[in-house]
Amino acid sequence: RFFVWVPDTLTKCVEIECLVSALALTSDGWIAGSGDGSVFVFDPAAMGIVDRFASPVGALKAMTVTHDGSLYGINDGAIVRVDVTGRTIDTLTAEGGQHLAADGNGDLYFARGAELFRLRVGN
């Protein structure tokens, strides 16, 4: 379930019935999310989901944005680049992992069990 919480009033101002497994704030100010085999885009100005499209790798477990605004996601079977404007998902690796973070160069870091890996995608 996706919802927007207002801390001042301790209430939900929006609640949308959908599965959510990952969220990230995009460089455009939207919230990209994943769940049930798709990616969705929530627009805070419209207070609603403005787009949804299928993910060829299934639901993502984590998402992150790099310094240049690129959006990436990960699940057990893949690491992908997500373009919410173009509605495309490009597979970078056919191996995945857990967790996802980016450094100042745009390189991605992720785990497989207790091991940490780096995927160089930056310039």
Buried (B, 14 or more C-beta within 10 A) or exposed (E): EBEBEEEEEEEEEBEBEBBBBBBBBBEEEBBBBBBEBBBBBBBEEEEEBEBBBEBEBBBBBBBBBBEEEBBBBBBEEBBBBBEBEEEEBEEBBEBBBEEBBBEEEBBBBBBEEEEEEEBEBBE
